[in-house]
Amino acid sequence: MAMTFTSKISDGVLHFSFDGNLIGEDVGSSIIEKANQAVAEDVFHCIIDINKVKYINSSGIGVLITLLTKFRNKEGEVIIVNPSEHVKKLLIITKLSAIFKMSDSLEEAIQEIKS
């Protein structure tokens, strides 16, 4: 199943919502492009809702790390919201859970960015 995503900027935060398998493919460059546009508009925080993502491969992890680097280079933050159990396990196994902030809800993530 090809992944789709939506993005919007709200209150100075880029919100992504991913649906499907995050395996880099064609959609990875579109995601990075949206992030580049947001950073160009002085948006330095990003919330990624991945509760509809069932599977991530190494290319998908690369997309997440690229996003994190992009926003942290601007003193910003990236928060992953609502990862499925499988994705959460993957982030723990790859030690990415140590570098990514994770949140159980969108509201919690927004509060964290504002604090």
Buried (B, 14 or more C-beta within 10 A) or exposed (E): EEBEBEBEBEEBBBBBBBBBBBBBBEBBEEBBEBBEEBBEEEBBBBBBBBBBBEBBEEEBBBBBBBBBEBBBEEEBBBBBBBBBEEBBEBBEEBEBBEEBBBBEEBEBBBEBBEE
